[in-house]
């Protein structure tokens, strides 16, 4: 019987081909260990359980009463242009990102610059869960339980100098493996930046996991920024360099299309994107739309950072 298209099914609810194949692999593996062991168990749960549990994660900050986005939706509907332009491409090509070994260079206006292996970088920092909203400039949003620690705690270890006013970030550059970086989409590697006071704000975290497990490659493993009051493109993935600087750094999307993507990128429903409205958003995993909140709902915590600024010009 031929397949019929169901108009009530939204494209982001369709299983990507890559994950469909993983599902089949899980079921074949179940046959090898005894099908009865997984009878009644949703195979997507088995896929999630195959990830590495993060030990000693504190229960931390819940910043919204909104329902969490399902794990499957949060890991199969992504923007990560290094792994392709389509929303399903990051999950499909996730194994092209090599995350072990991994190190991060901390340099610029700091007293203790250096290149640090990931385990050494993370060791002094207790991990906690932070349930944050994430709003994409394209009009969709998620609610994700991130696992990480405050970026400010890390920066203090490397002794920011008195001239430091901004923090610049850089993503891994590996065009031989990452399919998106072989295309002239952006000027690679991907770069982002924050003002130092934004970076030191307690809501700004470095995430190493989500849903209690290690960060999936398609979500920015092994280390990504999460700034919940800004549009998602500010939360740079797969970080390899953090630089403190006196000058405002060049950021990838602002350099590529400055009329569309500002340096600050604060969620502001009153400032429409030139190609679409920003006053509404659709929560991934659902079909309904809702009003977009100023600063993504975190205004009480962060609005003071922008007192006296015209946020229609400094967008």
Sine and cosine of phi, psi and omega as CSV:
sin_phi,cos_phi,sin_psi,cos_psi,sin_omega,cos_omega
0.00,0.00,0.76,-0.65,-0.02,-1.00
-0.92,0.38,0.51,-0.86,0.04,-1.00
-0.96,0.29,0.58,-0.82,0.03,-1.00
-0.89,-0.46,0.69,-0.72,0.01,-1.00
-0.96,0.28,0.76,-0.65,0.04,-1.00
-0.98,-0.18,0.94,-0.34,-0.07,-1.00
-0.91,0.41,-0.22,0.98,-0.01,-1.00
-0.99,0.11,-0.16,0.99,0.01,-1.00
-1.00,0.01,0.85,-0.53,0.02,-1.00
-0.99,0.15,0.54,-0.84,-0.05,-1.00
-0.82,0.58,-0.53,0.85,-0.05,-1.00
-0.98,0.20,-0.02,1.00,0.06,-1.00
-0.99,-0.14,-0.01,1.00,0.01,-1.00
-1.00,0.06,0.73,-0.69,-0.02,-1.00
-0.91,0.42,0.84,-0.55,0.07,-1.00
-0.88,0.47,0.48,-0.88,-0.05,-1.00
-0.85,0.52,-0.68,0.73,-0.04,-1.00
-0.88,0.48,-0.66,0.75,0.00,-1.00
-0.97,0.25,-0.48,0.88,0.11,-0.99
-0.87,0.50,-0.67,0.74,0.01,-1.00
-0.92,0.40,-0.62,0.78,0.06,-1.00
-0.88,0.47,-0.62,0.78,0.02,-1.00
-0.87,0.49,-0.69,0.72,0.02,-1.00
-0.89,0.46,-0.61,0.79,0.03,-1.00
-0.90,0.43,-0.64,0.77,0.03,-1.00
-0.88,0.48,-0.69,0.72,-0.02,-1.00
-0.92,0.39,-0.59,0.81,0.08,-1.00
-0.92,0.40,-0.64,0.77,0.03,-1.00
-0.89,0.45,-0.58,0.81,0.02,-1.00
-0.87,0.49,-0.61,0.79,0.01,-1.00
-0.89,0.46,-0.53,0.85,-0.03,-1.00
-0.96,0.27,-0.45,0.89,-0.04,-1.00
-0.96,-0.28,0.00,1.00,-0.04,-1.00
0.94,-0.34,0.95,-0.32,-0.06,-1.00
-0.86,0.51,-0.55,0.84,-0.05,-1.00
-0.86,0.51,-0.44,0.90,-0.02,-1.00
-0.92,0.40,-0.41,0.91,-0.04,-1.00
-0.90,-0.43,0.08,1.00,0.02,-1.00
-0.86,0.50,0.74,-0.67,0.00,-1.00
0.99,0.11,-0.08,1.00,-0.01,-1.00
-0.99,-0.15,0.83,-0.56,0.03,-1.00
-0.85,0.52,0.79,-0.62,-0.05,-1.00
-0.89,0.46,-0.43,0.90,0.05,-1.00
-0.94,0.35,-0.51,0.86,0.10,-0.99
-0.91,0.41,-0.64,0.77,0.04,-1.00
-0.90,0.44,-0.62,0.78,0.03,-1.00
-0.89,0.45,-0.71,0.71,0.01,-1.00
-0.90,0.43,-0.64,0.77,-0.04,-1.00
-0.92,0.39,-0.34,0.94,0.01,-1.00
-0.95,0.31,-0.26,0.97,0.04,-1.00
-0.96,0.29,0.25,-0.97,-0.04,-1.00
-0.99,0.15,0.83,-0.56,0.10,-1.00
-0.93,0.36,0.67,-0.74,0.05,-1.00
-1.00,-0.01,0.83,-0.55,-0.07,-1.00
-0.98,0.19,0.45,-0.89,0.18,-0.98
0.83,0.56,0.69,0.72,0.04,-1.00
-1.00,0.06,0.84,-0.54,0.03,-1.00
-0.96,0.27,0.55,-0.83,0.21,-0.98
-0.96,0.28,0.80,-0.60,-0.17,-0.98
-0.88,-0.48,-0.87,-0.50,-0.19,-0.98
-0.98,-0.22,0.82,-0.57,0.14,-0.99
-0.96,-0.29,0.92,-0.39,-0.14,-0.99
-0.97,-0.22,0.07,1.00,-0.01,-1.00
-0.45,-0.89,0.53,-0.85,0.10,-1.00
-1.00,0.02,-0.03,1.00,0.00,-1.00
-0.91,0.42,0.52,-0.85,0.01,-1.00
-0.91,0.41,0.67,-0.74,0.03,-1.00
-0.90,0.44,0.58,-0.82,0.09,-1.00
-0.93,0.36,0.70,-0.72,0.03,-1.00
-0.83,0.55,0.60,-0.80,-0.03,-1.00
-0.80,0.60,-0.69,0.72,-0.04,-1.00
-0.87,0.49,-0.69,0.72,0.00,-1.00
-0.90,0.43,-0.66,0.75,-0.06,-1.00
-0.94,0.34,-0.33,0.95,-0.06,-1.00
-0.93,-0.36,0.05,1.00,0.00,-1.00
-0.79,-0.62,0.02,1.00,0.02,-1.00
-0.76,-0.65,1.00,-0.01,-0.19,-0.98
-0.67,-0.74,0.43,-0.90,0.26,-0.97
-0.97,-0.24,0.89,-0.45,0.10,-1.00
-0.40,-0.92,0.99,0.12,-0.21,-0.98
-0.89,0.46,-0.37,0.93,0.10,-1.00
-0.86,0.51,-0.43,0.90,-0.01,-1.00
-0.95,-0.32,0.25,0.97,0.07,-1.00
0.85,-0.53,0.33,-0.94,-0.08,-1.00
-0.99,0.10,-0.50,0.87,-0.04,-1.00
-0.96,0.27,0.45,-0.89,0.00,-1.00
-0.90,0.44,-0.44,0.90,0.00,-1.00
-1.00,-0.01,-0.25,0.97,-0.07,-1.00
-0.88,0.47,-0.67,0.74,-0.01,-1.00
-0.84,0.54,-0.67,0.75,0.04,-1.00
-0.93,0.37,-0.60,0.80,-0.03,-1.00
-0.91,0.41,-0.64,0.76,-0.09,-1.00
-0.96,-0.29,0.29,0.96,-0.12,-0.99
-0.85,0.53,-0.55,0.83,-0.06,-1.00
-0.95,0.30,-0.11,0.99,0.08,-1.00
-0.97,0.24,-0.29,0.96,0.03,-1.00
-1.00,0.03,0.91,-0.42,0.00,-1.00
-1.00,-0.05,0.88,-0.47,-0.12,-0.99
-0.93,-0.38,0.04,1.00,-0.01,-1.00
-0.65,-0.76,0.91,-0.42,0.12,0.99
-0.99,0.16,0.26,-0.97,0.00,-1.00
-0.58,-0.82,0.65,-0.76,0.08,-1.00
-0.64,-0.77,0.32,-0.95,-0.01,-1.00
-0.78,-0.63,0.74,-0.68,0.07,-1.00
-1.00,-0.07,0.79,-0.61,0.09,-1.00
-0.93,-0.38,0.88,-0.47,-0.07,-1.00
-0.52,-0.86,-0.18,-0.98,-0.06,-1.00
1.00,0.01,-0.65,-0.76,-0.08,-1.00
-0.99,0.14,0.92,0.40,0.04,-1.00
-0.74,-0.67,0.45,-0.89,0.00,-1.00
-0.98,0.18,-0.36,0.93,-0.06,-1.00
-0.75,-0.66,0.93,0.37,0.00,-1.00
-0.94,0.35,0.34,-0.94,0.07,-1.00
0.25,-0.97,0.20,-0.98,0.10,-1.00
-0.97,-0.24,0.82,-0.57,-0.19,-0.98
-0.83,-0.56,0.75,-0.66,0.09,-1.00
-0.89,0.45,0.51,-0.86,-0.12,-0.99
-0.85,0.53,-0.69,0.72,-0.05,-1.00
-0.90,0.43,-0.59,0.81,0.05,-1.00
-0.94,0.35,-0.60,0.80,0.01,-1.00
-0.89,0.45,-0.63,0.78,-0.10,-0.99
-1.00,0.07,-0.43,0.90,-0.20,-0.98
-0.78,0.63,-0.69,0.72,-0.07,-1.00
-0.98,0.22,-0.05,1.00,-0.19,-0.98
-0.94,-0.35,0.93,-0.36,0.08,-1.00
-0.88,0.48,0.65,-0.76,-0.01,-1.00
-1.00,-0.05,0.62,-0.79,0.09,-1.00
-0.64,-0.77,0.37,-0.93,0.02,-1.00
-1.00,0.04,0.70,-0.71,0.05,-1.00
-0.78,-0.62,0.91,-0.41,0.03,-1.00
-1.00,0.02,0.95,-0.31,-0.08,-1.00
-0.84,-0.54,0.52,-0.85,0.24,-0.97
-0.97,0.24,0.52,-0.85,0.12,-0.99
-0.76,-0.65,0.84,-0.55,-0.05,-1.00
-0.90,-0.43,0.83,-0.56,0.01,-1.00
-1.00,-0.02,0.57,-0.82,-0.01,-1.00
-0.89,0.46,-0.36,0.93,-0.02,-1.00
-0.98,0.20,-0.13,0.99,0.10,-1.00
0.94,-0.33,0.17,0.99,0.06,-1.00
-0.88,-0.48,0.32,-0.95,-0.08,-1.00
-0.57,-0.82,0.28,-0.96,0.04,-1.00
-0.62,-0.78,0.25,-0.97,0.18,-0.98
-0.82,-0.58,0.90,-0.45,-0.17,-0.98
-0.80,-0.60,0.73,-0.69,0.15,-0.99
-0.99,0.11,1.00,-0.05,0.01,-1.00
-0.97,0.25,0.42,-0.91,0.16,-0.99
-0.86,-0.51,0.84,-0.55,-0.03,-1.00
-0.09,-1.00,-0.44,-0.90,-0.03,-1.00
-0.44,-0.90,0.34,-0.94,-0.06,-1.00
-0.89,0.45,0.74,-0.67,0.08,-1.00
-0.85,0.52,-0.61,0.79,-0.02,-1.00
-0.84,0.54,-0.58,0.81,0.02,-1.00
-0.89,0.46,-0.63,0.78,0.02,-1.00
-0.93,0.36,-0.71,0.70,-0.04,-1.00
-0.87,0.48,-0.61,0.79,0.00,-1.00
-0.87,0.48,-0.56,0.83,0.01,-1.00
-0.88,0.48,-0.51,0.86,-0.08,-1.00
-0.99,-0.17,0.17,0.98,0.20,-0.98
0.84,0.54,0.97,0.25,0.04,-1.00
-0.83,0.56,0.68,-0.73,0.01,-1.00
-0.99,0.16,0.25,-0.97,-0.06,-1.00
-0.90,0.43,-0.37,0.93,-0.01,-1.00
-1.00,0.08,-0.16,0.99,-0.07,-1.00
-0.94,0.33,0.82,-0.57,0.04,-1.00
-0.82,-0.58,-0.32,0.95,-0.03,-1.00
-0.69,-0.72,0.33,-0.94,0.09,-1.00
-0.82,-0.58,0.82,-0.57,0.01,-1.00
-0.96,-0.27,0.57,-0.82,-0.02,-1.00
-0.79,-0.61,0.51,-0.86,0.00,-1.00
-0.68,-0.74,0.67,-0.74,0.00,-1.00
-1.00,-0.02,0.38,-0.93,0.06,-1.00
-0.81,0.59,0.60,-0.80,0.03,-1.00
-0.86,-0.51,0.94,-0.33,-0.06,-1.00
-0.54,-0.84,0.93,0.38,-0.11,-0.99
-0.89,0.45,-0.36,0.93,0.02,-1.00
-0.94,0.34,-0.43,0.90,-0.02,-1.00
-0.94,-0.33,-0.56,0.83,-0.10,-1.00
-1.00,-0.02,0.92,-0.38,-0.16,-0.99
-0.88,0.48,-0.56,0.83,-0.02,-1.00
-0.93,0.38,-0.51,0.86,-0.05,-1.00
-0.97,0.22,-0.11,0.99,0.11,-0.99
-1.00,0.04,-0.03,1.00,0.00,-1.00
-0.92,-0.39,0.49,-0.87,-0.04,-1.00
-1.00,0.08,0.89,0.45,0.00,-1.00
-1.00,0.04,-0.78,0.63,0.05,-1.00
-0.73,-0.69,0.16,-0.99,0.15,-0.99
-0.99,0.17,0.96,-0.28,-0.07,-1.00
-0.99,0.13,0.46,-0.89,-0.02,1.00
-0.97,0.23,0.31,-0.95,0.01,-1.00
-0.92,0.40,0.68,-0.73,-0.03,-1.00
-0.76,-0.65,0.57,-0.82,0.08,-1.00
-0.62,-0.78,0.12,-0.99,-0.02,-1.00
-0.30,-0.95,0.40,-0.92,0.06,-1.00
-0.71,-0.70,0.41,-0.91,0.27,-0.96
-0.93,0.37,0.46,-0.89,-0.07,-1.00
-0.88,0.48,-0.63,0.78,0.00,-1.00
-0.92,0.39,-0.52,0.85,0.10,-1.00
-0.92,0.39,-0.68,0.74,-0.01,-1.00
-0.90,0.43,-0.56,0.83,-0.04,-1.00
-1.00,0.09,-0.13,0.99,-0.02,-1.00
-0.90,0.44,0.65,-0.76,-0.09,-1.00
-0.90,0.45,-0.30,0.95,0.07,-1.00
-0.98,0.21,-0.32,0.95,-0.03,-1.00
-0.99,0.15,0.85,-0.53,-0.06,-1.00
-0.78,-0.63,0.36,-0.93,0.28,-0.96
-0.99,-0.15,0.84,-0.54,-0.05,-1.00
-0.98,-0.18,0.67,-0.74,0.09,-1.00
-0.87,-0.50,0.01,1.00,-0.03,-1.00
-0.29,-0.96,0.09,-1.00,0.09,-1.00
-0.40,-0.92,0.53,-0.85,-0.02,-1.00
0.83,0.56,0.54,0.84,0.08,-1.00
0.99,0.17,0.03,1.00,-0.05,-1.00
-0.81,-0.58,0.25,-0.97,0.02,-1.00
-0.84,0.55,0.54,-0.84,-0.06,-1.00
-0.88,0.48,0.81,-0.59,0.10,-0.99
-0.91,0.42,0.48,-0.87,-0.02,-1.00
-0.83,0.56,-0.67,0.75,-0.06,-1.00
-0.93,0.37,-0.24,0.97,0.03,-1.00
-0.98,-0.21,0.13,0.99,0.13,-0.99
0.95,-0.31,0.43,0.90,0.01,-1.00
-0.84,0.54,0.44,-0.90,-0.10,1.00
-1.00,-0.06,-0.03,1.00,-0.10,-0.99
-0.52,-0.86,0.85,-0.53,0.03,-1.00
-0.69,-0.72,0.36,-0.93,0.07,-1.00
-1.00,0.05,0.57,-0.82,0.14,-0.99
-0.73,-0.69,0.90,-0.44,0.02,-1.00
-0.84,-0.55,1.00,-0.07,-0.28,-0.96
-0.93,0.36,-0.29,0.96,-0.01,-1.00
-1.00,-0.06,0.04,1.00,0.01,-1.00
-0.92,-0.40,0.34,-0.94,0.05,-1.00
-0.88,0.48,0.46,-0.89,-0.18,-0.98
-0.85,0.53,-0.47,0.88,-0.05,-1.00
-0.92,0.39,-0.27,0.96,0.07,-1.00
-0.96,0.27,-0.37,0.93,-0.07,-1.00
-1.00,0.06,0.97,0.26,-0.14,-0.99
-0.86,0.51,0.61,-0.79,-0.09,-1.00
-0.98,-0.22,0.33,-0.94,0.16,-0.99
0.73,0.68,0.87,0.50,-0.12,-0.99
-0.97,0.26,0.73,-0.69,0.08,-1.00
-0.86,-0.51,-0.22,0.98,0.00,-1.00
-0.55,-0.84,0.68,-0.73,0.11,-0.99
-0.78,-0.62,0.86,-0.51,-0.10,-1.00
-0.82,-0.57,0.80,-0.59,0.10,-0.99
-1.00,-0.04,0.71,-0.70,-0.16,-0.99
-0.56,-0.83,0.40,-0.92,0.05,-1.00
-0.99,0.16,-0.52,0.86,-0.06,-1.00
-1.00,-0.09,0.54,-0.84,0.07,-1.00
-0.88,0.48,0.82,-0.58,-0.08,-1.00
-0.97,0.23,0.41,-0.91,0.15,-0.99
-0.95,0.32,0.72,-0.69,0.05,-1.00
-0.87,-0.50,0.53,-0.85,-0.25,-0.97
-0.87,0.49,-0.80,0.60,-0.08,-1.00
-0.95,0.30,-0.55,0.83,0.05,-1.00
-0.91,0.41,-0.61,0.79,0.05,-1.00
-0.94,0.33,-0.58,0.82,-0.06,-1.00
-0.96,0.27,-0.66,0.75,-0.05,-1.00
-0.52,-0.86,0.97,0.24,-0.11,-0.99
-0.89,0.45,-0.40,0.91,0.03,-1.00
-0.97,0.25,-0.24,0.97,-0.02,-1.00
-0.95,-0.32,-0.51,0.86,-0.14,-0.99
-0.76,-0.65,0.95,-0.31,0.01,-1.00
-0.99,0.15,0.20,-0.98,0.04,-1.00
-0.91,0.41,-0.65,0.76,-0.11,-0.99
-0.97,0.23,-0.68,0.73,0.08,-1.00
0.82,0.57,0.55,0.83,0.10,-0.99
-0.94,0.34,0.66,-0.75,0.06,-1.00
-0.89,0.46,0.90,-0.44,-0.07,-1.00
-0.61,-0.79,0.98,-0.19,-0.05,-1.00
-0.90,0.43,-0.26,0.97,-0.02,-1.00
-0.99,0.11,-0.16,0.99,0.01,-1.00
-0.93,-0.36,0.98,-0.18,-0.02,-1.00
-0.96,0.30,0.58,-0.81,0.19,-0.98
-0.92,0.39,0.57,-0.82,-0.03,-1.00
-0.83,0.56,-0.37,0.93,-0.07,-1.00
-0.92,-0.39,-0.05,1.00,0.05,-1.00
-0.28,-0.96,0.27,-0.96,-0.01,-1.00
-0.98,0.20,0.54,-0.84,0.04,-1.00
-0.91,-0.41,0.10,0.99,-0.09,-1.00
-0.99,0.16,-0.27,0.96,0.01,-1.00
-0.81,-0.58,0.37,-0.93,0.07,-1.00
-0.58,-0.81,0.41,-0.91,0.05,-1.00
-0.91,-0.42,0.82,-0.57,0.01,-1.00
-0.97,0.24,0.85,-0.52,-0.02,-1.00
-0.88,0.47,0.66,-0.75,-0.08,-1.00
0.99,-0.10,-0.08,1.00,0.05,-1.00
-0.73,-0.69,0.13,-0.99,0.05,-1.00
-0.95,-0.32,0.05,1.00,-0.10,-1.00
-0.99,-0.16,0.44,-0.90,0.02,-1.00
-0.94,-0.34,0.44,-0.90,-0.03,-1.00
-0.62,-0.79,0.25,-0.97,0.03,-1.00
-0.93,0.37,0.65,-0.76,0.12,-0.99
-0.99,0.17,0.71,-0.71,-0.03,-1.00
-1.00,-0.08,0.61,-0.79,0.08,-1.00
-0.86,0.52,0.69,-0.73,-0.09,-1.00
0.81,0.58,0.47,0.88,0.02,-1.00
0.86,0.51,0.40,0.92,0.00,-1.00
1.00,-0.04,0.05,1.00,-0.05,-1.00
-0.96,-0.29,0.39,0.92,-0.05,-1.00
-0.86,0.51,-0.62,0.78,-0.02,-1.00
-0.86,0.51,-0.56,0.83,-0.04,-1.00
-1.00,0.06,-0.51,0.86,-0.20,-0.98
-0.85,-0.52,-0.19,0.98,-0.09,-1.00
-0.85,0.53,-0.52,0.85,-0.03,-1.00
-0.89,0.46,-0.39,0.92,0.00,-1.00
-0.91,0.42,-0.33,0.94,-0.14,-0.99
-0.86,-0.51,0.35,0.94,0.01,-1.00
-0.86,0.51,0.74,-0.67,0.02,-1.00
1.00,0.09,-0.08,1.00,0.01,-1.00
-1.00,-0.07,0.61,-0.79,0.13,-0.99
-1.00,0.09,0.97,-0.26,-0.10,-0.99
-0.99,0.13,0.01,1.00,0.18,-0.98
-1.00,0.04,-0.34,0.94,0.09,-1.00
-0.99,-0.13,-0.65,0.76,0.05,-1.00
-1.00,-0.08,0.94,0.33,-0.10,-0.99
-0.99,-0.11,0.00,0.00,0.00,0.00
